[in-house]
Amino acid sequence: MAYVSPVPSRSGYATVGGVGGGGVAVAGGGGMVAAGGGFDLGCGGAENLCFEPSGMQASEGNWAYVGSGRGNYERVQQLQYVGAGGDYDKERVITYSGWKCRTCCICFLILLLLVGLGILIYFLVPTPQPPAREESTNRATLPFDCSAGFWNWEKAWSFEKKHWCCDHQDKGCSTTTSLPYDCAAGYYNWQAGWSNAKKYWCCAHFNKGCVVVTQVVSKPYECSAGLSNWENGWSEGKKMWCCAKENLGCTTSLPYDCSAGFSNWQAGWSMDKKIWCCEHKNMGCHTTTSLPYDCNAGFSNWQIGWSFNKKLWCCRHQYKGCHTTTSLPYDCDAGFSNWQQGWSMSKQQWCCVHTQRGCITTTSLPYDCDAGFSNWQAGWSAAKKAWCCTHRTRGCERTGSCTLWGDPHIFTFDHSRLVFYSEGDFWIVKSDRVKIQGRFQATDWTRKHDNTDYSSMTGIVVSGSFIQNHKIEIGPMGSGQIKCNGLEILHEFGTARCGDGTIYYNQQGQLVDSAMAFLPHRVVHMELPEKVIMQVNRWPNFINAKITMPQVPGQDGVCGDFNGVSKQGLQAGKELHAKFGYGVTGGELLFPNSIPLHIPAKSPSSKRCDPAKRQKAEAICHQEAADAVGWSFAECLGDVCDPHSSTAEEMKAALGQ
């Protein structure tokens, strides 16, 4: 093989090594030289970690001296191939067309990318928190379980449970309401515009209208404590306070007898008597449409132009016309920071009674909810029960409802069901303080429609010491009246009072029996002391009733004993008839006269007892009613069979509508 140009070493040809050693040389110093397979990108060799040349090409370049006798060429005028033993040989020049990343570096970069992605996810994605407590713990701390009994919430749930579940879990919300007060109406002016009864009710049920006392000394004395020996055992301060606030411990007789002349109080009482009896006995109170005084009239000259009674009334009810301290015997703001040492005993007593400041008390709380708790139902006042229930969850009264409708069906306070077909006068609620009786009689409806002698409720009467033994009696539209102590009141729609009870007669209220929806509504609402609320729906020849009240000590009657135990099957009818199936004795009768007791003898019609069930029902009742007291075979059949509720069409046909 011949070459055109010789490569003498003396002429500057670079020698890199022997050919046999695989050396590589680039002539002229302008090319890349890779010794032993290495290369240089100008990074000091660091590029060899991750990059290597690719696309290697080998070619023969310039002549290079490789040592005597080691090459294949001899240097002559022209170099020519002589075979082994020559002095020169062709150098091999290696060039690369590109670069590629090493596999190990690719793996390292992927690993680095995954680590970075993991760190990013850790900081950006929130870590789910474990639940604060188990659901079972949550349910245990809630006042009501709104899932329990939800299928029958309208009849089975208490008033408090309905409102709590409606507010917190949107369950048990009534579409219509028969609440005694609308606590949203007039709320902007509740302090002056609401009655005390509405304030108390709305505060207890909706936390509205609550009188807030900044300094908790609103009741420095418990006037029921030590009342049997008040003359010798009470201090003068307690006598003065309890006499002024609760009419207890008074050394002199009361200025007015609020029972005398009450039937004609609007025309017959003086203004002073009206004001005193309204404030102390809740009797003779004018409605908001005819207030005793117009506190805006003459206000610019009230000090001279107003009477003493007007000043007193407007100051108490609308905070107008209040005397300044210059005309009062004591300034109860002056020296109050040191009243215990700086005030005289007479100033302490006067300021305690009139401004509730300077009252000697051993505790900063209005009530001691531990004292007398073993007998709280009978021994605590209503105010103490309400306060301790709200702040200590003690003394909370259980409230329930009993409904009576039809002939009559009874749904008791304890959610037991029974029928009461007998005729006579019977105890509905019997206790020492609250007394309610009902009159059950057979009507044309039962005689003609069912061909039976079963009764319906035709009268109801309320009395007891909780309303000072006044009597409120209500009968049907056809043969009855609305009476207070035997005298008719509210012949037309309106409002009246009987003792401490307020009676409203209007068209409002939820129906107890939906089958009567086709008739005009005539509804009597009674707001009575001790949170007793009654609704009576008056129909042509009978009435329906719903009684809502807290449990009272010793309570019993056909509405149940309110002990929280629902009696199953025939147990309720059997037990309540045994107790009250023989009517009210003469000495306990609240009605002005009595009617004979009649236990029905006729069996229910097929509409009341499905023929498919009748044979089985008769077999059960022959056994159950054989030794029962006051419980007839017919009433047993009514309890065994599904009680028949007449439809509106049947009622229309029976009443000739």
C-alpha positions as CSV (number, residue, x, y, z in Angstrom):
1,M,0.0,0.0,0.0
2,A,1.6,3.3,-1.0
3,Y,1.2,6.7,0.7
4,V,1.8,10.0,-0.9
5,S,3.3,11.9,2.1
6,P,6.0,10.6,4.4
7,V,5.7,11.3,8.1
8,P,9.1,12.0,9.5
9,S,9.3,12.4,13.2
10,R,11.7,15.2,13.0
11,S,9.2,17.3,11.1
12,G,6.8,17.5,14.0
13,Y,4.7,14.5,13.5
14,A,3.2,13.5,16.9
15,T,3.8,10.0,18.1
16,V,1.4,8.6,20.6
17,G,2.5,5.0,20.9
18,G,3.0,1.9,19.1
19,V,0.5,0.6,16.7
20,G,0.5,-2.6,18.4
21,G,-0.5,-0.8,21.6
22,G,-3.6,0.6,20.1
23,G,-2.4,4.2,20.5
24,V,-4.3,7.0,18.8
25,A,-2.8,10.3,17.6
26,V,-4.2,13.5,16.1
27,A,-1.5,15.3,14.0
28,G,-1.0,19.0,14.2
29,G,-2.3,19.4,17.7
30,G,-5.6,20.7,16.4
31,G,-7.7,17.6,16.8
32,M,-9.1,15.6,19.7
33,V,-6.8,13.0,21.1
34,A,-8.2,10.1,23.1
35,A,-5.7,7.9,24.8
36,G,-6.9,4.5,25.8
37,G,-10.5,5.3,24.9
38,G,-10.8,8.5,27.0
39,F,-12.0,12.0,25.8
40,D,-12.1,15.5,27.2
41,L,-15.0,18.1,26.9
42,G,-13.2,20.8,28.9
43,C,-14.8,19.9,32.3
44,G,-11.7,18.4,33.8
45,G,-12.9,14.8,33.1
46,A,-16.2,15.1,35.1
47,E,-18.1,14.6,31.9
48,N,-16.9,11.0,31.7
49,L,-19.2,10.2,34.7
50,C,-22.4,10.4,32.7
51,F,-21.5,10.8,29.0
52,E,-19.5,8.6,26.6
53,P,-18.8,9.1,22.8
54,S,-21.0,7.3,20.3
55,G,-20.7,6.6,16.6
56,M,-16.9,5.8,16.6
57,Q,-15.2,5.8,13.1
58,A,-11.6,4.7,12.6
59,S,-9.4,5.8,9.6
60,E,-5.7,5.9,8.7
61,G,-4.2,9.3,8.9
62,N,-0.6,10.7,8.9
63,W,2.6,8.8,9.1
64,A,4.0,8.2,12.6
65,Y,7.4,6.8,13.7
66,V,6.8,3.6,15.7
67,G,10.3,2.5,16.4
68,S,13.0,0.7,14.5
69,G,11.8,-2.5,12.9
70,R,8.3,-2.2,14.4
71,G,6.4,-0.7,11.5
72,N,5.5,-1.8,8.1
73,Y,7.1,1.0,6.1
74,E,10.7,2.4,5.6
75,R,11.4,6.0,5.0
76,V,12.8,6.6,1.6
77,Q,12.2,9.2,-0.9
78,Q,8.8,7.8,-1.1
79,L,7.4,5.4,1.5
80,Q,6.3,2.1,0.2
81,Y,5.0,-0.9,1.7
82,V,7.7,-3.4,2.5
83,G,5.9,-5.7,4.9
84,A,7.0,-6.6,8.4
85,G,10.3,-5.0,9.5
86,G,9.7,-1.5,8.2
87,D,10.4,1.7,10.1
88,Y,7.0,3.6,9.5
89,D,3.4,2.8,9.8
90,K,0.0,4.5,9.3
91,E,-1.5,6.1,12.4
92,R,-5.2,5.3,13.3
93,V,-7.4,8.4,13.9
94,I,-10.7,7.9,15.7
95,T,-13.5,10.4,15.5
96,Y,-17.1,10.4,17.1
97,S,-20.3,11.6,15.6
98,G,-22.2,12.3,18.9
99,W,-22.6,11.6,22.6
100,K,-24.9,9.4,24.6
101,C,-25.8,9.3,28.3
102,R,-24.6,6.3,30.3
103,T,-27.3,3.9,31.6
104,C,-26.3,4.3,35.2
105,C,-26.8,8.0,35.0
106,I,-30.3,7.6,33.4
107,C,-31.3,5.3,36.3
108,F,-29.9,7.8,38.8
109,L,-31.9,10.7,37.2
110,I,-35.1,8.7,37.3
111,L,-34.6,7.9,41.0
112,L,-33.9,11.5,41.7
113,L,-37.1,12.6,39.9
114,L,-39.2,10.1,41.9
115,V,-37.7,11.3,45.2
116,G,-38.5,14.9,44.3
117,L,-42.1,14.0,43.3
118,G,-42.6,12.2,46.6
119,I,-41.5,15.2,48.6
120,L,-43.8,17.5,46.6
121,I,-46.8,15.2,47.2
122,Y,-46.1,15.1,50.9
123,F,-46.2,18.8,51.3
124,L,-49.1,19.6,48.9
125,V,-51.6,16.8,49.7
126,P,-53.2,17.2,53.2
127,T,-53.0,14.2,55.4
128,P,-56.5,12.9,56.4
129,Q,-57.2,13.4,60.1
130,P,-58.6,10.5,62.2
131,P,-62.2,11.1,63.5
132,A,-62.3,13.0,66.7
133,R,-64.4,10.4,68.4
134,E,-66.4,7.4,67.5
135,E,-70.0,7.8,66.4
136,S,-71.2,5.8,69.4
137,T,-69.5,8.4,71.6
138,N,-71.1,11.3,69.7
139,R,-74.5,9.7,70.1
140,A,-73.9,9.2,73.7
141,T,-73.2,12.9,74.3
142,L,-76.2,14.2,72.2
143,P,-79.4,14.9,74.1
144,F,-81.5,13.0,71.6
145,D,-81.1,10.2,69.1
146,C,-82.9,11.6,66.0
147,S,-82.8,8.2,64.2
148,A,-84.6,6.3,67.0
149,G,-88.3,6.2,66.4
150,F,-88.2,8.6,63.4
151,W,-90.8,6.5,61.6
152,N,-93.4,7.7,64.2
153,W,-91.9,11.0,65.2
154,E,-95.1,13.0,65.0
155,K,-96.8,11.0,67.8
156,A,-93.9,9.3,69.6
157,W,-91.4,12.2,70.1
158,S,-91.6,14.7,72.8
159,F,-91.9,18.4,72.1
160,E,-88.3,19.0,73.1
161,K,-87.0,16.2,70.9
162,K,-88.9,17.4,67.8
163,H,-87.5,20.9,68.1
164,W,-83.9,19.8,68.9
165,C,-83.9,17.3,66.0
166,C,-85.5,19.8,63.6
167,D,-82.9,22.5,64.5
168,H,-79.8,20.3,64.5
169,Q,-80.6,17.4,62.1
170,D,-83.5,18.7,60.1
171,K,-85.7,15.8,61.3
172,G,-89.1,16.0,63.0
173,C,-90.0,19.4,61.6
174,S,-93.7,20.1,61.6
175,T,-95.1,21.7,58.4
176,T,-97.9,23.2,60.5
177,T,-97.8,24.3,64.1
178,S,-100.1,24.8,67.0
179,L,-97.5,26.4,69.3
180,P,-98.9,28.7,71.9
181,Y,-96.7,31.6,70.9
182,D,-95.0,32.9,67.7
183,C,-91.6,33.8,69.1
184,A,-90.6,35.6,65.9
185,A,-93.6,38.0,66.0
186,G,-92.8,41.2,67.8
187,Y,-89.3,40.1,68.8
188,Y,-87.9,43.5,68.1
189,N,-89.9,44.9,71.0
190,W,-90.2,41.8,73.2
191,Q,-89.2,43.5,76.5
192,A,-92.1,45.9,76.4
193,G,-94.5,44.2,74.1
194,W,-94.5,40.5,75.2
195,S,-96.5,39.2,78.2
196,N,-94.6,37.4,81.0
197,A,-96.0,34.1,79.9
198,K,-94.8,34.5,76.3
199,K,-91.3,35.6,77.6
200,Y,-91.1,32.5,79.8
201,W,-92.3,30.1,77.1
202,C,-90.1,31.5,74.3
203,C,-87.1,31.6,76.5
204,A,-87.6,28.0,77.6
205,H,-88.2,26.7,74.1
206,F,-86.4,29.0,71.6
207,N,-84.0,31.0,73.9
208,K,-85.7,34.2,72.9
209,G,-87.1,36.8,75.3
210,C,-84.9,35.7,78.1
211,V,-84.4,38.4,80.8
212,V,-80.7,38.7,81.2
213,V,-79.4,39.9,84.6
214,T,-75.9,41.3,84.4
215,Q,-75.3,40.9,88.2
216,V,-76.6,37.5,89.3
217,V,-78.4,38.6,92.4
218,S,-81.9,38.6,90.9
219,K,-83.3,36.5,93.7
220,P,-81.5,37.0,96.9
221,Y,-84.0,35.0,98.9
222,E,-85.8,31.6,98.5
223,C,-89.2,32.6,99.8
224,S,-90.4,29.0,100.0
225,A,-87.7,28.0,102.4
226,G,-88.7,28.4,106.0
227,L,-92.2,29.7,105.1
228,S,-93.8,27.8,108.0
229,N,-91.9,29.9,110.5
230,W,-91.4,33.2,108.5
231,E,-92.5,35.5,111.3
232,N,-89.8,34.4,113.7
233,G,-87.2,32.9,111.3
234,W,-86.9,35.4,108.5
235,S,-84.8,38.6,108.6
236,E,-86.5,41.9,108.0
237,G,-84.8,42.1,104.6
238,K,-86.2,38.8,103.6
239,K,-89.7,39.7,104.8
240,M,-89.6,42.9,102.9
241,W,-88.3,41.3,99.7
242,C,-90.5,38.3,99.7
243,C,-93.6,40.4,100.4
244,A,-92.9,42.8,97.6
245,K,-91.9,40.2,95.0
246,E,-93.9,37.0,95.9
247,N,-96.6,38.1,98.4
248,L,-95.1,35.9,101.1
249,G,-94.1,37.0,104.5
250,C,-96.2,40.1,104.5
251,T,-96.9,41.5,107.9
252,T,-100.0,43.4,106.7
253,S,-103.0,42.3,104.7
254,L,-102.8,42.6,100.9
255,P,-104.1,45.9,99.5
256,Y,-106.6,44.3,97.1
257,D,-108.6,41.1,96.8
258,C,-108.1,40.2,93.2
259,S,-110.8,37.5,93.2
260,A,-113.5,39.9,94.3
261,G,-115.3,41.4,91.4
262,F,-113.1,39.7,88.8
263,S,-116.1,38.9,86.5
264,N,-116.5,42.7,86.0
265,W,-112.9,43.9,86.6
266,Q,-112.7,46.1,83.5
267,A,-115.6,48.3,84.6
268,G,-115.7,47.7,88.3
269,W,-112.0,47.9,89.4
270,S,-110.0,51.1,90.0
271,M,-106.9,51.7,88.0
272,D,-104.7,51.1,91.1
273,K,-106.4,47.7,91.7
274,K,-105.9,46.7,88.0
275,I,-102.2,47.6,88.1
276,W,-101.6,45.8,91.5
277,C,-103.6,42.7,90.6
278,C,-102.0,42.5,87.1
279,E,-98.4,42.7,88.5
280,H,-98.9,40.5,91.6
281,K,-101.7,38.1,90.5
282,N,-101.6,38.3,86.7
283,M,-105.3,39.3,86.9
284,G,-107.0,42.4,85.4
285,C,-104.2,42.9,82.9
286,H,-105.1,45.0,79.9
287,T,-104.2,43.7,76.5
288,T,-101.6,45.5,74.5
289,T,-104.3,47.2,72.4
290,S,-105.7,49.0,75.4
291,L,-102.7,49.7,77.7
292,P,-103.6,51.5,81.0
293,Y,-101.3,54.4,80.0
294,D,-99.9,56.0,76.9
295,C,-96.3,56.5,77.9
296,N,-95.6,58.7,74.9
297,A,-98.4,61.2,75.6
298,G,-97.2,64.1,77.7
299,F,-93.7,62.7,78.1
300,S,-92.1,66.1,77.6
301,N,-93.7,67.2,80.9
302,W,-94.0,63.9,82.7
303,Q,-92.6,65.0,86.0
304,I,-95.4,67.5,86.6
305,G,-98.2,66.2,84.2
306,W,-98.2,62.5,85.0
307,S,-99.9,60.9,88.0
308,F,-97.9,58.8,90.4
309,N,-99.5,55.5,89.0
310,K,-98.7,56.5,85.4
311,K,-95.1,57.2,86.4
312,L,-94.8,53.9,88.2
313,W,-96.4,51.9,85.3
314,C,-94.5,53.6,82.5
315,C,-91.2,53.3,84.4
316,R,-91.7,49.6,85.0
317,H,-93.0,48.6,81.6
318,Q,-91.5,51.1,79.1
319,Y,-88.6,52.7,81.1
320,K,-90.1,56.1,80.9
321,G,-91.1,58.5,83.6
322,C,-88.6,57.0,86.1
323,H,-87.7,59.3,88.9
324,T,-84.1,60.5,89.3
325,T,-82.2,59.7,92.4
326,T,-82.8,63.2,93.8
327,S,-86.5,62.3,94.6
328,L,-85.8,58.8,95.8
329,P,-84.9,58.0,99.4
330,Y,-81.6,56.4,98.4
331,D,-79.2,56.6,95.5
332,C,-78.4,53.0,94.9
333,D,-75.5,53.8,92.5
334,A,-73.7,55.9,95.0
335,G,-71.2,53.9,97.0
336,F,-72.2,50.6,95.5
337,S,-68.6,49.5,95.2
338,N,-68.4,49.4,99.0
339,W,-72.1,48.8,99.9
340,Q,-71.4,46.1,102.4
341,Q,-69.4,48.3,104.7
342,G,-70.7,51.8,103.6
343,W,-74.4,51.4,103.4
344,S,-76.8,51.5,106.3
345,M,-79.1,48.5,106.9
346,S,-82.2,50.6,105.8
347,K,-80.4,51.6,102.5
348,Q,-79.5,48.0,101.9
349,Q,-83.1,46.8,102.3
350,W,-84.6,49.6,100.2
351,C,-82.1,49.2,97.3
352,C,-82.4,45.4,97.4
353,V,-86.2,45.6,97.1
354,H,-86.4,48.4,94.5
355,T,-83.2,48.0,92.4
356,Q,-82.0,44.5,93.5
357,R,-78.7,46.0,94.6
358,G,-77.1,45.6,98.0
359,C,-78.9,42.3,98.7
360,I,-77.2,40.2,101.3
361,T,-76.6,36.7,99.8
362,T,-74.1,33.9,100.5
363,T,-73.7,32.9,96.9
364,S,-73.3,34.6,93.5
365,L,-75.7,32.1,91.9
366,P,-79.4,32.6,92.1
367,Y,-80.1,29.0,93.0
368,D,-78.4,26.1,94.7
369,C,-79.3,23.2,92.4
370,D,-78.0,20.6,94.9
371,A,-80.3,21.7,97.7
372,G,-83.5,19.8,97.8
373,F,-82.8,17.9,94.6
374,S,-84.3,14.7,96.1
375,N,-87.7,16.4,96.1
376,W,-87.3,18.9,93.2
377,Q,-90.6,18.2,91.5
378,A,-92.7,19.3,94.5
379,G,-90.2,21.4,96.4
380,W,-88.6,23.7,93.8
381,S,-90.2,26.8,92.3
382,A,-90.8,27.0,88.5
383,A,-88.1,29.6,88.2
384,K,-85.5,27.4,90.1
385,K,-86.4,24.4,87.9
386,A,-85.9,26.5,84.7
387,W,-82.6,27.9,85.9
388,C,-81.1,24.6,87.2
389,C,-82.3,22.8,84.1
390,T,-80.6,25.4,81.8
391,H,-77.4,25.8,83.7
392,R,-76.9,22.4,85.6
393,T,-79.2,20.0,83.7
394,R,-81.0,19.3,86.9
395,G,-84.7,19.6,87.6
396,C,-85.6,19.4,83.9
397,E,-89.3,18.6,83.6
398,R,-90.3,15.9,81.1
399,T,-93.1,17.3,78.9
400,G,-95.5,15.1,76.9
401,S,-98.9,15.1,75.2
402,C,-102.1,13.1,75.5
403,T,-104.7,13.1,72.7
404,L,-108.3,12.0,72.9
405,W,-110.4,11.8,69.7
406,G,-113.3,9.9,68.2
407,D,-115.2,7.4,70.4
408,P,-112.7,8.0,72.0
409,H,-109.3,6.7,71.0
410,I,-106.6,7.7,73.6
411,F,-102.9,8.1,72.9
412,T,-101.4,8.5,76.4
413,F,-98.4,10.5,77.7
414,D,-96.4,7.3,77.6
415,H,-97.4,6.5,74.0
416,S,-99.7,3.7,74.9
417,R,-103.0,3.3,72.8
418,L,-106.4,2.2,74.0
419,V,-110.1,2.8,73.3
420,F,-112.6,3.9,76.0
421,Y,-116.1,3.1,74.8
422,S,-117.8,3.4,78.3
423,E,-120.2,6.2,79.1
424,G,-119.7,8.3,82.2
425,D,-117.4,10.9,83.8
426,F,-113.8,9.8,84.0
427,W,-110.4,11.1,85.2
428,I,-108.2,12.2,82.3
429,V,-105.5,13.6,84.6
430,K,-105.6,13.1,88.3
431,S,-103.1,14.6,90.7
432,D,-102.9,16.8,93.8
433,R,-102.6,20.1,91.8
434,V,-103.8,19.4,88.3
435,K,-107.2,17.9,87.8
436,I,-108.8,17.2,84.4
437,Q,-112.0,15.2,83.9
438,G,-113.8,14.1,80.7
439,R,-117.4,13.2,80.0
440,F,-117.9,10.3,77.5
441,Q,-121.4,9.8,76.0
442,A,-122.9,7.9,73.2
443,T,-124.0,10.1,70.3
444,D,-126.2,10.0,67.3
445,W,-123.0,9.4,65.3
446,T,-122.2,6.1,67.1
447,R,-125.8,4.9,67.3
448,K,-126.7,5.6,63.6
449,H,-123.4,5.1,61.9
450,D,-122.1,2.1,63.8
451,N,-125.3,0.8,65.4
452,T,-123.4,0.6,68.8
453,D,-123.6,2.2,72.2
454,Y,-120.0,3.4,72.1
455,S,-119.3,6.9,73.5
456,S,-117.5,10.1,72.3
457,M,-116.1,12.8,74.5
458,T,-118.8,15.5,75.0
459,G,-117.2,17.6,77.7
460,I,-114.0,18.4,79.5
461,V,-113.4,20.3,82.7
462,V,-110.1,21.6,84.3
463,S,-109.5,22.6,87.9
464,G,-107.1,22.2,90.7
465,S,-104.9,24.3,93.0
466,F,-102.6,25.2,90.1
467,I,-105.4,27.6,88.9
468,Q,-106.6,28.5,92.4
469,N,-109.4,25.9,92.0
470,H,-111.2,27.8,89.3
471,K,-113.1,25.6,86.9
472,I,-112.9,25.8,83.1
473,E,-115.5,23.7,81.3
474,I,-115.8,23.2,77.5
475,G,-118.5,21.4,75.6
476,P,-119.4,20.8,71.9
477,M,-121.0,23.4,69.6
478,G,-124.5,22.0,69.7
479,S,-125.1,21.5,73.4
480,G,-122.1,22.9,75.2
481,Q,-120.5,26.2,76.2
482,I,-117.2,27.6,77.2
483,K,-117.5,28.4,80.9
484,C,-115.5,29.8,83.8
485,N,-116.8,28.9,87.2
486,G,-120.2,28.0,85.7
487,L,-120.6,31.2,83.8
488,E,-120.5,31.3,80.0
489,I,-117.5,33.2,78.4
490,L,-116.4,33.5,74.8
491,H,-119.7,32.9,73.0
492,E,-117.8,34.2,69.9
493,F,-114.1,34.2,69.0
494,G,-112.0,36.2,71.4
495,T,-109.8,36.0,74.5
496,A,-110.7,35.7,78.2
497,R,-109.2,34.8,81.5
498,C,-110.3,32.3,84.2
499,G,-108.1,32.6,87.3
500,D,-104.5,32.5,86.2
501,G,-105.5,30.8,82.9
502,T,-105.8,32.5,79.6
503,I,-108.3,31.2,77.1
504,Y,-108.2,31.9,73.3
505,Y,-111.1,30.9,71.0
506,N,-110.4,31.0,67.3
507,Q,-110.0,29.0,64.1
508,Q,-106.3,28.2,64.5
509,G,-104.6,25.0,65.6
510,Q,-103.7,21.6,64.3
511,L,-106.5,19.0,63.9
512,V,-106.5,16.2,66.4
513,D,-108.7,14.1,64.1
514,S,-108.0,14.8,60.4
515,A,-111.4,13.3,59.4
516,M,-113.1,16.5,60.6
517,A,-111.2,18.8,58.3
518,F,-114.3,19.4,56.2
519,L,-116.1,21.3,59.0
520,P,-115.3,24.9,60.2
521,H,-112.7,24.9,62.9
522,R,-113.7,26.0,66.4
523,V,-110.7,25.7,68.6
524,V,-110.2,26.6,72.2
525,H,-106.6,27.1,73.4
526,M,-105.8,27.3,77.1
527,E,-102.6,28.6,78.5
528,L,-102.5,27.5,82.1
529,P,-100.0,27.8,84.9
530,E,-97.2,25.3,85.4
531,K,-96.8,24.9,81.6
532,V,-100.1,23.2,81.1
533,I,-101.3,23.8,77.5
534,M,-104.6,22.5,76.2
535,Q,-106.3,22.5,72.8
536,V,-110.0,21.5,72.5
537,N,-111.6,21.1,69.0
538,R,-115.3,21.7,69.2
539,W,-117.6,19.8,66.8
540,P,-121.4,19.7,66.5
541,N,-122.0,17.0,69.1
542,F,-118.6,16.0,70.5
543,I,-115.1,17.4,71.2
544,N,-111.5,16.3,70.7
545,A,-108.6,17.3,73.0
546,K,-104.9,17.5,73.2
547,I,-103.2,18.1,76.6
548,T,-99.5,19.1,76.7
549,M,-97.9,19.3,80.2
550,P,-94.9,18.4,82.3
551,Q,-95.0,15.4,84.5
552,V,-96.4,16.2,88.0
553,P,-96.0,14.2,91.1
554,G,-98.6,11.4,91.7
555,Q,-100.1,11.8,88.2
556,D,-102.5,9.3,86.9
557,G,-105.7,9.0,84.8
558,V,-106.9,7.5,81.5
559,C,-104.0,9.5,79.9
560,G,-101.6,7.4,81.9
561,D,-99.3,7.8,84.9
562,F,-96.6,9.5,82.7
563,N,-93.8,7.3,84.1
564,G,-92.0,6.9,80.8
565,V,-93.1,3.2,80.3
566,S,-95.2,2.5,77.2
567,K,-97.5,-0.4,77.8
568,Q,-97.8,-2.9,75.1
569,G,-100.7,-4.9,73.6
570,L,-103.8,-5.1,75.9
571,Q,-101.9,-4.0,79.0
572,A,-102.8,-0.3,78.8
573,G,-106.5,-0.8,78.3
574,K,-106.7,-3.4,80.9
575,E,-104.9,-1.5,83.6
576,L,-106.4,1.9,83.0
577,H,-110.0,0.5,82.9
578,A,-109.3,-1.3,86.1
579,K,-108.2,2.0,87.8
580,F,-110.7,4.4,86.2
581,G,-113.4,2.3,84.4
582,Y,-116.0,2.9,87.1
583,G,-115.9,6.7,86.7
584,V,-115.5,9.6,89.2
585,T,-116.9,9.3,92.7
586,G,-119.4,12.0,93.7
587,G,-117.1,13.8,96.1
588,E,-114.4,14.3,93.4
589,L,-116.7,15.3,90.5
590,L,-115.8,18.5,88.8
591,F,-118.8,18.6,86.5
592,P,-121.9,20.4,87.9
593,N,-123.9,17.1,87.7
594,S,-123.1,13.5,86.9
595,I,-124.3,11.0,84.3
596,P,-124.9,7.3,84.8
597,L,-122.1,4.9,84.1
598,H,-122.8,2.5,81.1
599,I,-120.4,-0.2,80.0
600,P,-121.1,-1.0,76.3
601,A,-122.5,-4.4,75.5
602,K,-122.6,-4.4,71.7
603,S,-119.8,-5.8,69.7
604,P,-118.0,-3.5,67.2
605,S,-119.1,-3.5,63.6
606,S,-117.1,-4.9,60.7
607,K,-115.8,-1.4,60.0
608,R,-114.1,-1.4,63.5
609,C,-113.0,-5.0,63.5
610,D,-112.0,-6.7,60.2
611,P,-113.9,-9.9,59.7
612,A,-110.7,-11.7,59.0
613,K,-109.4,-10.8,62.5
614,R,-112.7,-10.9,64.3
615,Q,-112.7,-14.7,65.1
616,K,-109.2,-14.5,66.5
617,A,-110.0,-11.3,68.4
618,E,-113.0,-12.8,70.0
619,A,-111.0,-15.8,71.2
620,I,-108.5,-13.5,72.8
621,C,-111.0,-11.2,74.5
622,H,-113.1,-14.1,75.9
623,Q,-110.1,-15.0,77.8
624,E,-108.6,-11.6,78.6
625,A,-111.8,-9.8,79.5
626,A,-113.3,-12.6,81.6
627,D,-111.7,-11.5,84.8
628,A,-111.1,-7.8,83.9
629,V,-112.4,-5.0,86.1
630,G,-114.2,-2.2,84.3
631,W,-113.0,-3.4,80.9
632,S,-115.7,-4.7,78.6
633,F,-115.6,-7.4,75.9
634,A,-116.3,-4.7,73.3
635,E,-113.4,-2.5,74.5
636,C,-111.1,-5.5,74.4
637,L,-112.2,-6.1,70.8
638,G,-111.5,-2.5,70.0
639,D,-107.9,-2.8,71.4
640,V,-107.2,-6.1,69.6
641,C,-108.5,-4.9,66.2
642,D,-107.0,-2.0,64.4
643,P,-109.1,0.9,65.7
644,H,-111.2,2.3,62.8
645,S,-110.8,6.0,62.1
646,S,-113.7,7.3,60.1
647,T,-112.9,9.1,56.8
648,A,-114.1,12.6,56.0
649,E,-116.6,11.1,53.6
650,E,-118.1,8.8,56.2
651,M,-118.4,11.7,58.7
652,K,-120.1,13.9,56.1
653,A,-122.6,11.2,55.4
654,A,-123.3,10.6,59.0
655,L,-123.8,14.3,59.7
656,G,-125.9,14.9,56.7
657,Q,-123.3,17.2,55.1
